Amino acid sequence: MKSVLISLRGARVDAKLTIREVAEKLDVNESTVANWETGKTTISAKHLSMLSDLYGRKMDDFLLPKYSS
């Protein structure tokens, strides 16, 4: 079965988590999570792996926003 790409925000919403809950579980600021979701900052491989576990998805499932400086 082929994977369907999903945005970081979409995966978070599907997991029924708020930005605050994700930030607490990853020990980062809420603004950090929001910035990853909007592409204001890039997400590290470590944090992407943690999100993958938290959201119950493969890392390859995520459609990451283009980083905009």
C-alpha positions in Angstrom: 0.0 0.0 0.0 1.4 3.4 -1.0 1.8 6.0 1.7 -0.2 9.2 1.6 1.7 12.4 2.4 0.4 14.5 5.2 1.5 17.9 6.6 2.9 18.2 10.1 -0.2 20.1 11.1 -2.5 17.5 9.6 -0.7 14.7 11.3 -0.9 16.5 14.7 -4.6 17.1 14.2 -5.2 13.5 13.2 -3.4 12.5 16.4 -5.8 14.7 18.3 -3.0 16.7 19.9 -2.7 20.5 20.4 0.5 22.4 19.7 0.9 22.8 23.4 0.7 19.0 24.0 3.3 18.3 21.3 5.6 21.0 22.6 5.4 19.5 26.1 6.1 16.0 24.9 9.1 17.1 22.8 10.3 19.6 25.4 10.3 22.6 23.0 8.4 25.9 22.9 4.9 26.0 21.3 6.3 28.6 18.8 8.9 26.0 17.7 6.2 23.5 16.8 4.1 26.2 15.0 7.2 27.3 13.1 7.9 23.8 11.9 4.3 23.5 10.7 4.4 26.7 8.8 8.0 26.3 7.4 9.4 29.3 9.3 12.1 27.0 10.7 13.3 23.6 9.7 12.8 20.5 11.8 15.8 18.4 12.9 15.9 14.7 12.1 15.7 14.0 15.8 12.5 15.9 16.3 11.0 14.6 13.1 11.6 11.1 14.4 10.0 12.0 17.7 7.0 13.4 15.9 6.8 10.2 13.8 6.6 8.1 17.0 4.2 10.6 18.7 1.8 10.7 15.7 2.1 7.0 14.8 3.3 7.6 11.3 6.4 6.9 9.2 8.9 9.7 8.7 8.4 9.3 5.0 4.7 10.2 5.4 5.3 13.8 6.3 5.0 16.5 3.7 7.4 19.1 5.1 6.8 22.8 4.2 9.4 24.6 2.2 11.7 26.5 4.6 11.2 30.3 4.0 13.9 32.5 5.4 
